[in-house]
């Protein structure tokens, strides 16, 4: 997996990014976030969420996959049993455990996407988003490869990049 997006900074979310994220999600975000990766077209692709939503409730998903093209590809893999298959891949067991513990370290003790144990895969979208935000992981590489993902030729957000 060779993400081509640029890393975002820790500054407040620009209004254009907030609007792009709302367009990608189809709703307003319920938690504060920052853009940690952009697609090659410049739109937000991966978000880093705060550990608590705006109402103070725990928000267990640190990283959110925002790019619609990537979400669709991962959804196909998940529907085909990809989470079960990844969880059963013995060669990734140590890497999955390590990624889960790193996520918990960075995000208020939460495992990736509310998993019940460090060796459990619940949401491939969250695992890929975490891997992209962290600069790659064997688990993320496996998801990218199995889902046959690639960046879309056109941006998912109208008015951004070449859309």
C-alpha positions in Angstrom: 0.0 0.0 0.0 1.6 3.3 -1.1 -0.8 6.1 0.0 -0.2 9.1 -2.3 -2.0 11.6 0.0 -0.4 14.3 1.9 -0.4 14.3 5.7 -2.6 16.9 7.4 -1.4 19.1 10.3 -2.8 19.5 13.8 -4.4 22.9 13.2 -8.1 23.5 13.4 -10.2 22.0 10.6 -10.6 24.4 7.7 -14.2 25.2 6.7 -13.6 23.7 3.2 -12.4 20.4 4.8 -15.4 20.4 7.2 -17.8 20.8 4.2 -15.9 18.1 2.3 -16.2 15.7 5.2 -19.9 16.4 5.6 -20.4 15.7 1.9 -18.4 12.4 2.1 -20.3 11.3 5.3 -23.7 12.6 4.1 -24.1 14.3 7.5 -22.3 16.5 10.0 -19.5 14.8 12.0 -20.5 14.0 15.6 -16.9 14.4 16.9 -14.1 16.9 16.4 -11.5 15.6 13.9 -8.5 16.5 11.9 -7.5 15.4 8.4 -4.5 13.1 8.6 -4.4 12.0 5.0 -5.6 13.5 1.7 -6.4 11.7 -1.5 -4.2 12.6 -4.6 -6.9 15.1 -5.5 -6.6 17.0 -2.2 -9.8 16.0 -0.5 -9.8 14.5 3.0 -9.3 10.7 2.8 -8.6 9.7 6.4 -9.7 11.5 9.6 -8.4 11.3 13.2 -11.3 11.7 15.6 -11.2 12.9 19.2 -11.7 10.1 21.8 -15.0 11.6 22.9 -17.8 13.0 20.7 -19.2 16.5 21.2 -21.6 15.2 23.8 -18.8 13.7 25.9 -19.5 10.1 25.0 -16.6 7.8 24.1 -15.9 7.7 20.4 -14.0 4.4 19.9 -13.0 4.9 16.2 -9.8 7.0 16.2 -9.4 7.0 12.4 -12.2 7.2 9.9 -12.0 6.3 6.2 -13.7 9.2 4.4 -12.8 8.6 0.7 -16.0 7.1 -0.8 -14.0 5.0 -3.4 -12.0 3.4 -0.7 -15.0 2.9 1.6 -16.8 1.1 -1.3 -13.9 -1.2 -2.0 -13.5 -2.2 1.6 -17.2 -2.7 2.0 -17.1 -5.2 -0.9 -14.3 -7.1 0.9 -16.1 -7.0 4.2 -19.3 -8.3 2.6 -17.3 -11.2 1.1 -16.2 -12.3 4.6 -12.9 -10.3 4.7 -13.0 -9.5 8.4 -13.4 -13.2 9.3 -10.6 -14.1 6.8 -8.3 -11.4 8.2 -9.0 -12.5 11.7 -8.1 -16.1 10.8 -4.9 -15.2 9.0 -2.3 -16.6 11.4 0.6 -14.7 9.8 -1.1 -11.4 10.6 -2.0 -12.3 14.2 1.0 -10.7 15.8 0.7 -7.6 13.5 -3.1 -7.3 14.3 -2.4 -7.5 18.0 0.4 -4.8 17.7 -1.9 -2.5 15.7 -4.7 -2.9 18.2 -2.5 -2.0 21.1 -1.0 1.0 19.3 -4.6 2.2 18.6 -5.5 1.8 22.2 -2.4 3.7 23.3 -3.3 6.6 21.0 -7.1 6.7 21.6 -8.1 6.6 25.2 -7.7 2.8 25.6 -10.1 1.9 22.7 -9.2 -1.0 20.4 -9.7 -0.4 16.6 -13.5 -0.1 15.9 -14.6 -1.3 19.3 -13.1 -4.8 18.9 -13.5 -7.0 22.0 -9.9 -8.2 22.0 -6.6 -7.3 20.4 -6.8 -10.3 18.1 -10.4 -9.5 16.9 -11.2 -7.8 13.6 -14.5 -6.1 13.6 -14.3 -3.3 10.9 -11.9 -3.4 8.0 -12.6 0.3 7.3 -11.3 1.3 10.7 -8.2 -0.9 10.4 -7.4 0.5 6.9 -7.9 4.1 8.1 -5.7 3.5 11.1 -3.0 1.9 8.9 -3.1 4.8 6.4 -2.9 7.4 9.2 0.0 5.5 10.8 2.0 5.2 7.6 1.1 1.6 6.9 0.7 -1.7 8.8 0.8 -5.3 7.6 -2.9 -5.5 8.4 -3.7 -2.4 6.3 -1.4 -3.6 3.5 -3.4 -6.9 3.5 -6.8 -5.1 3.4 -5.5 -2.7 0.6 -4.3 -5.7 -1.4 -7.3 -8.0 -0.9 -9.8 -5.3 -1.7 -7.8 -4.4 -4.8 -7.9 -0.7 -3.8 -6.6 2.2 -5.8 -7.2 5.9 -5.7 -10.1 7.0 -8.0 -9.3 8.9 -11.2 -11.7 11.6 -10.0 -12.3 13.1 -6.6 -15.2 11.8 -4.5 -16.0 15.4 -3.5 -17.5 17.7 -6.0 -15.4 20.8 -6.6 -12.2 19.3 -5.2 -9.2 18.5 -7.4 -10.2 17.2 -10.8 -13.8 16.6 -10.1 
